[in-house]
Amino acid sequence: MTTQRQEEAAASTPTTTLSSPSIAAISGQSIVTVDLRLTPENDFVPESLFDTSGRLSFVLGWGNYLPGVHALLEGKTIGEHFEGVSIDAGWGERRKELIVAVPKSKLLGSHGLDDESSLKVGTTLQLNSNSSNGGGGGLQVLVTAVDEDTVTVDANPPLAGASYKCDATILAIDSVPSPTTTPPSSKYQVATFALGCFWGVELACTRLPGVVGTKAGYTQGLTVAPTYQQVSSGKTRHREAVFVVYNSEEVSYSELVDLALERLAITTPTTMFSNLFEEEDDSYQYSHGFYYHSESQRQIALSKLDKNNRFRVEVRAATTFYDAEEEHQQYLLKGGQSARKGAKESIDVLDKREAKEDGLMDGCRTPNHHHQLPTFTVNRANSSVAYSQSHFDFDQFLI
């Protein structure tokens, strides 16, 4: 008896292509399957934002797991085994330039600090940015020393220097299917969805067992390699979308469509249905679409929407998918939200329209999280703005 997943895989496979062979060594276009175990070192107690043990499959270099895991596996071959390798836990090494002696006069009278009683060793202070380029962000620092005229503060993340011991065995290496052609006769298939803001969609797909890789990006537009700013203008007609690589033996396209509809039910308020795509600058950017890579996917999408298309989802053939800027990739994981397989925590993203009303960034955004992962980041939410800059400017937080 065949399962729905097996039937879909067979139906979506063109008879003119050959099986995608396993490749000799892991590269940036590899799906790697490993038996992995990460064990915290030196009393580090992690917040589990990703799977740390078991048989795991993922696209090398596409995020989700720690950068140290990706770096360890680069260029390796099937059967290689690693034991007890220390890798960074995602917070980076402790940086000496983030430990600064500050004149008391620069702190008192601002940041809610009215007298010296607040300046005690072991106290955590929240410093607000005075820079017009600071994004309204803040910086959390720890007081490590106090003398007559200065206060020494440490702006390193509390878990800077934390690490895991990594044990891993490489079980399989496969090629990533192309985003613009029908998937080869491989268990790995691809899908593309536009469901509004791509941050929450990507995280929801990443959490789904069987999904091995995701990319946030732009598709269905008129220009080549658009930027976020160009897409936001509406002139390129691109949609924010998520490209998904999945193991069709573990999750079906039908299940991915169900997840997409669940996300739309959560993120699209009923009051917006009548004017969701009318007279809006972002009418294309936040359009909803299921973009099929095979006839089987087209039929499944239409069948699902025939029963319920209250979200005004367009069904079109997949076109060229352009990766979004690095800052948009795995955005909510970098902001501290769990990407573990099967995770059920709510996905916390504020709508674009709320962001505009609040005078914040154009486009969807995430609330601040105090437990950012700076070494994952390029430019994350406000509370980690200082850590994510290549050159740390402490003066922006002082009078």
N, C-alpha and C positions, 0 to 999 in steps of 0.2 A: 504494500500500500504506500503510495507516494504522498508526501506532505505538500501543503500549499507552497512552502519555500522551494521544494524540489521542482514542482511544476513551474513556478515562476522562473527559476534559473534556466530550465530547459527551454521555456518559451522565449526568453529574452536572448538566447544564444544563437547568433547567426551560424548557418551551416557552413559558411565559406571561410571561417577563421579557425585557426589552430589553437590548442590550449596554450595559455600563458605559462611558460616554463618557470620553474624556480630559478633564481639567479645566483651567480657564484658568490658574490660578496655584497654586504649590506651597503646601500648608498642612499642618497636623498630621495630616490624614487623606489624605495623598497618597503614592502610590508613585512615586518619581522615578527615572528612568533617566538616567544621566549618563556622559559620557566624561570620566574623572577621571585626574589625575596629581598626586601629592603628592611634592614633592622636598624633602628635609631642607635646612634653612638653617643657616649659621654652624657648620659642622663637627659638627652634631648627627648622631649615628649611631643610628638607631632600632632597637628590637627590633620586628620586624614582627608585630603582633598582629591586623592587619586588612589587607584588600586596599588597595593604594595606587595602582593604575593600571588602566586598561582601562575597558570598558563595565560599569558597576555599577548595580544596581537595589536600592532599599531604601525602607522606609517612613520618612518624615520623622519625626524625634523619637523613634524607637523604639530608639535606641542602635546598637551595632555600630561604626559609623564615628565619627570624631572629632566632638565637639559643634560644633567650628568649621565643619565641613562642613555640618552641618544648619543652623546659623545663617546661613551664606552663602547657602543655597538657599531659605530661607524667603521666600515671597511672590514668587518669580521665575517666569518664564514659559518656555515651550518656545523653544529657539533662543538664549537668552541665553548669553553666553560670558564667562568670567572668566579672566584671565591674571595670574600672578604675585602673587596675593593671599596675604598672610602670615596663617596661622592657627595657633593654639596647638596644640602637639603632645600635649596631654592632661595636662600636669603643672602648668599654671598659671604665672602670673608669679612671679618671686622676691618673697617677702614679707619686708619689713623686720622685722616683729615676730617672725619666726622666727630672727633673728640676735640672740643674747643674750650679754651679758657675765655670767658666772656666777662667784661666789666659789669659789675652789679648795676651800674647806672643805665646800662643798655636793657636791663630786664625789669627793674623796678618802675612802677608807674604805668606798666603796659602788660598785656597778656593776662590780666587779672591778678597781677602780683603787686600788692600795695605795700608790703613791708618785708623785711629780711626773714621773718619767721617761716615764710614759704620756701626759703632757699636752704633746704637741709639735704644732706647726703642721703641718697636712696629715694628722694622725691621725684616723681614724674611730672614734668611740666609740658603744657601744650602751648606752643608758640605759633602765633598767627602771622601769615605772610603780609609784609607791607609793600609787596611788589605788584605793580599793575599786570605783570606777566605771571604772577604766582597762581592764577586761577582761583584765588580765594581760598587756597589750601592752607593747611597747618602742618606743624612738625612736632612730633612727640619726642622729648629728650629726657634723659635720666641724669639727675645731678649726682656727680661722682666725687666732687671735692669742693670745699668752700673755704676761702681765706678772707682776709680783711677787705680786699678790693675786687676780687674776681670769683666767679663761679665756673667750675669746669663741668660741662655737660657733654653727654654722649648721645649723638643722634643716630647711632647704629640701630637697626632693628633689633629687638630683644633676642631674636634667634639667629642673628648673624654669626657665622662660624659653625652652625649646627650641621651635622652630616649623618648620612646613612651608611651602613655597611651593605654592600650589594653582592648578592650571589646570583648568578644567571647562567643559563645554558641556552644556546641558540638552537631552536627546534626546526624552524623553517624560514625561508626567505622567498618572497614572491614579488612580482612587479605590480606597480600601481596601475589600474586601468586608466585609459585616457578619458578626460572629461568631455571631449567633443566627438567621440565616436562610440558606437555601440560596444559595450563591454565584450571582451574576448570570452571564449568558453572556459571560464575560470569560476571558481566559487566566489571570487570577489567581483562585486557589481558596483555601479555608481548611481547616484541619484542627485537631483538638484531641486531645491525648494526655495521659494521666496515667500516669506511669512511676516513681512514687516521688518523690524529691527533684527539684524542678523546675530546680535550677541546672544540673546536668549535661545534662539533657534539652535545655534551651534552647540551650546551647552546641553540642551535637551537631547540632541542627537548623540553627542559624545557619551552621555550617560547610558544610552541604550545598548544592552548587550548585543554583540555582533557588529557594531559599528567600529571600524578600525582607524578611521581618519576623517577629519572635517576641515573645511576651509571656509572662511567668510570671504565674500567677494561680490562681484557685480556681473550681471549677465543681461541678455536680451536688449542691449542698447545699440546706439548708432556709431560710437567712436571706439577707437582702440585704446586699451589700457587706461581707462579713466581714473581720476583721483576721487577721493571721497568728496572733496569740495565740488568737483564737476558733477558728480552724481547728485549731490544735494541740490544743485541748481535746477535740476529737472531737465536741463537742455540735452543731456546725453541719452535720456530715456532708459537708463539702466535701472534694474531692480537690485536692491540689496538681497543677496541670496546666500545659501549655504550649499556647498558641494560635499557630498557624503560618499565615502568608500565603506562598503559593508560586506560582511561575509553572508552570502545568501543561504548558507547551510544553518546559520544561527538566527537570522532575522530576515523576514521577507519584505519586499517592497510594499506590500499591502500594510504591513505593520508600521512601516515608516510613514505612509500616508495617514494612517490612524493617529500617529503621534503628531503629525503636522496639523491635523484638524483639531486635536486636543489643544495644541499651542494657540491656534487661532481663537478657540473658544475662551481661552484665558486672557489673551492679549488684545482682543478686538472688542471694545465696548459696544453694546447694541446701539447706543445713541450715535455712534459714528457711521453706522452702516449706510445711511442715506447719502452722506457726503464724503465718504472715505476717499474716493478718487476724483472728486470734483473740485475745481477751482483751488487746488492746493499746489504749492511749489514742489512738494515732494510726492505728487500723485503717482509718478512712475517709481520713484525710489522705494516707496513702501507698498507697492502693489503686491498682490498675492498671486502666486503661480506655482504650478507643478510642471516642471520641464522634463519631459520624458527622454530617455536614452534608448528606448526600444519600443516596439509595438506593444509588447506585453505591459510595459509601464503605462503607456497611453491608455490602454483599455482598462487597467485597474484604476487609474486616476479618474477617468470619466465615469466608471461604475460607482465609485465612492461619491463623486460629486453629483451624480444623477439623483442620489437620495438626499443630498444636503449640500447646496452651494450658497448658503446664506452669507458666506464670507467673500463672495465674488472672486473666486479663484479661477485664473485663466489656465488653460492646459495647452502648452505649446511644445514643439520639439526643442530640445536643449541646443543652445548656441554656445559660442565661445564664453568661457568663464574666466574672468580676470580676478586674481587674488586681490583682496583688499590690503591696505597697508598693514605692516606688522603690528601696529598698535591695536588693531581690531581683532587679531587672531587670538583665540582662547581668552577673550577679554574678561569674562566673568570668573574663570578659573584664576587668572592673574589677580583678580580683585578679591579672591578669598572664598569663592563659592565652589562647592564640591562637584568634581567631575567623575566621581566613582561610578562604576557600572551599577545600575539599579538604584542609584541615589534618588530619594523621594523629597528632599528638601525643596521648598518653593524656590523658583528662580526669580531673583530680585532685580528687575529692570524697570526703570521709570520710562513712561512713554515720551516720545519726542515732543508732543504738544505740551505736556507738563513741564518739560525742560525749558521750552521757550517761555512759558508763563513765569517760570522761576528766574528767567534771565540767565540761564546757564548755556552750555554748549549747544550748538545746532546739532540736532540729531538725537538719537536715543542715548541714554546714559545710565550709569549704575550709581547707586548711593555709595557714599564713602564706606570703606571697610578698614578697620584698624589692623587687620592681619594680612596686608598685601604681601606679594611675593616679588620683591624688587628685582632679583636676577632674572625673572621671567619677563620683566617689563621693559617697554620703551617709554611710554608715557601713560601712567595709570591714573586712577582716581586721585582726588586732591590730597588725601592723607599721605600718599607716598610720593608726592611730586618731587621732593628734594632728593629722595633716594634714586629716582629714575633718571636724573640728569647726569650726563657724563662728567660735567664739571659742577661740583657742589658749591652753591652760593649761599653761605650761612647768613650773610648780611641781609638778605631779603626778609629774614625773620626777626631782625633787630631794629630798634628805633633809628 
